[in-house]
Amino acid sequence: MKKISDVEHGRIKTEAYRSAVVLSNGSIDNQGYLIRHVELREYIEKFDTKRGRYCLVTVLVRTDNEIIEMKYDEGYRDDNEFELLVASLTKYTGLSALINRALLELKSQ
């Protein structure tokens, strides 16, 4: 299975601090791709005593043939901001836009 990433090589050095599965065991047909899995991942890159954790948040989209991991957001975060990102993504039209962005990236490869 082909894996594509727009995250700078070597930037992700550890397992994700936490993740949230937004879609699992899916079979959404979109632009000729079957979307099987969508997951947000949070990686802690550094810690500042005043600003807190600096985190990279990625989204992983698994289709029937390919996997793509893309930057979703980054910055200093407190404990509940990851959950707010997940809630925002699932409650509004964010998931559809995110899937379309991932598929455009796959088509450009």
VOPAGU-2260 file (C-alpha; in pm, 1 decimal, decimal comma):
REM VOPAGU-2260
SITE   aa  ch    i         X         Y         Z
SITE  MET   A    0       0,0       0,0       0,0
SITE  LYS   A    1     139,7     340,0    -101,5
SITE  LYS   A    2     186,1     598,8     178,6
SITE  ILE   A    3     206,9     971,0     108,5
SITE  SER   A    4     285,7    1243,7     362,1
SITE  ASP   A    5     317,7    1619,8     345,1
SITE  VAL   A    6     487,9    1628,2     686,1
SITE  GLU   A    7     856,6    1714,7     662,4
SITE  HIS   A    8    1072,6    1401,6     665,7
SITE  GLY   A    9    1198,9    1325,2    1015,3
SITE  ARG   A   10     958,8    1558,0    1191,4
SITE  ILE   A   11     749,2    1278,0    1340,0
SITE  LYS   A   12     991,4    1102,3    1572,2
SITE  THR   A   13     759,8     927,5    1817,6
SITE  GLU   A   14     423,4     759,6    1831,2
SITE  ALA   A   15     127,9     995,9    1846,6
SITE  TYR   A   16      60,2    1132,2    2195,0
SITE  ARG   A   17    -307,7    1070,8    2128,7
SITE  SER   A   18    -537,3    1006,4    1837,6
SITE  ALA   A   19    -905,4    1008,4    1754,8
SITE  VAL   A   20   -1063,4     784,1    1494,9
SITE  VAL   A   21   -1328,3     979,5    1306,0
SITE  LEU   A   22   -1420,0     703,5    1060,3
SITE  SER   A   23   -1339,5     332,6    1077,9
SITE  ASN   A   24   -1440,7      38,5     863,7
SITE  GLY   A   25   -1585,0     285,9     614,9
SITE  SER   A   26   -1665,2     238,9     252,4
SITE  ILE   A   27   -1735,1     594,2     139,1
SITE  ASP   A   28   -1695,6     623,4    -237,9
SITE  ASN   A   29   -1557,9     964,6    -331,6
SITE  GLN   A   30   -1390,5    1061,0    -659,8
SITE  GLY   A   31   -1306,4     700,1    -738,7
SITE  TYR   A   32   -1152,0     626,7    -397,5
SITE  LEU   A   33   -1302,0     414,4    -119,8
SITE  ILE   A   34   -1241,2     595,2     208,9
SITE  ARG   A   35   -1184,6     332,4     479,0
SITE  HIS   A   36   -1041,2     519,7     777,4
SITE  VAL   A   37    -994,0     879,4     898,0
SITE  GLU   A   38    -794,3     960,2    1210,0
SITE  LEU   A   39    -653,9    1273,4    1376,1
SITE  ARG   A   40    -315,2    1235,0    1547,8
SITE  GLU   A   41    -143,5    1468,9    1791,6
SITE  TYR   A   42     235,7    1466,8    1824,8
SITE  ILE   A   43     408,2    1665,8    2100,1
SITE  GLU   A   44     721,4    1825,5    1960,8
SITE  LYS   A   45     839,4    2038,0    2251,8
SITE  PHE   A   46     732,4    2189,1    2580,4
SITE  ASP   A   47     759,5    2548,7    2698,2
SITE  THR   A   48     701,8    2622,0    3066,6
SITE  LYS   A   49     497,4    2933,5    2986,8
SITE  ARG   A   50     311,8    2836,8    2668,7
SITE  GLY   A   51     273,3    2464,1    2719,9
SITE  ARG   A   52     303,0    2186,5    2462,2
SITE  TYR   A   53     388,1    2258,5    2100,0
SITE  CYS   A   54     192,6    2001,6    1900,7
SITE  LEU   A   55     166,1    1889,9    1543,5
SITE  VAL   A   56    -180,0    1758,4    1453,8
SITE  THR   A   57    -207,7    1541,9    1144,0
SITE  VAL   A   58    -490,7    1366,8     970,7
SITE  LEU   A   59    -446,6    1016,6     835,1
SITE  VAL   A   60    -681,1     905,6     556,7
SITE  ARG   A   61    -670,7     542,9     445,1
SITE  THR   A   62    -831,6     452,6     113,2
SITE  ASP   A   63    -862,5     114,7     -52,4
SITE  ASN   A   64    -512,0     149,8    -205,8
SITE  GLU   A   65    -329,9     438,3     -39,5
SITE  ILE   A   66    -263,7     611,2     289,9
SITE  ILE   A   67    -203,7     983,4     323,2
SITE  GLU   A   68     -96,4    1170,6     636,2
SITE  MET   A   69    -124,9    1547,7     614,6
SITE  LYS   A   70     -61,6    1838,2     848,1
SITE  TYR   A   71    -390,5    1958,1     993,5
SITE  ASP   A   72    -278,8    2212,8    1252,5
SITE  GLU   A   73      11,9    2298,4    1479,6
SITE  GLY   A   74      92,3    2527,3    1767,5
SITE  TYR   A   75      94,6    2556,3    2144,0
SITE  ARG   A   76    -200,2    2367,9    2293,9
SITE  ASP   A   77    -359,2    2294,7    2625,5
SITE  ASP   A   78    -516,4    1961,4    2717,0
SITE  ASN   A   79    -864,9    2013,6    2573,4
SITE  GLU   A   80    -782,9    2173,7    2237,5
SITE  PHE   A   81    -735,6    1837,8    2063,1
SITE  GLU   A   82   -1087,9    1733,4    2162,5
SITE  LEU   A   83   -1218,8    2067,2    2033,6
SITE  LEU   A   84   -1050,8    2002,9    1695,8
SITE  VAL   A   85   -1207,7    1656,5    1677,9
SITE  ALA   A   86   -1551,2    1790,9    1774,4
SITE  SER   A   87   -1528,4    2071,2    1520,5
SITE  LEU   A   88   -1427,8    1829,2    1248,5
SITE  THR   A   89   -1713,4    1589,0    1316,2
SITE  LYS   A   90   -1993,9    1836,1    1388,6
SITE  TYR   A   91   -1962,4    2058,1    1085,8
SITE  THR   A   92   -1872,2    2011,7     719,9
SITE  GLY   A   93   -1506,2    1976,3     808,9
SITE  LEU   A   94   -1485,2    1602,0     749,4
SITE  SER   A   95   -1607,5    1628,9     392,3
SITE  ALA   A   96   -1366,1    1913,6     316,0
SITE  LEU   A   97   -1082,8    1721,6     478,9
SITE  ILE   A   98   -1148,9    1409,3     272,6
SITE  ASN   A   99   -1165,2    1616,8     -46,5
SITE  ARG   A  100    -831,9    1783,4      42,4
SITE  ALA   A  101    -671,3    1442,8      97,9
SITE  LEU   A  102    -803,5    1310,0    -233,5
SITE  LEU   A  103    -673,0    1614,1    -420,3
SITE  GLU   A  104    -331,3    1549,4    -268,2
SITE  LEU   A  105    -347,2    1182,8    -372,5
SITE  LYS   A  106    -441,3    1277,8    -729,2
SITE  SER   A  107    -149,0    1520,8    -752,1
SITE  GLN   A  108     104,4    1246,1    -672,5
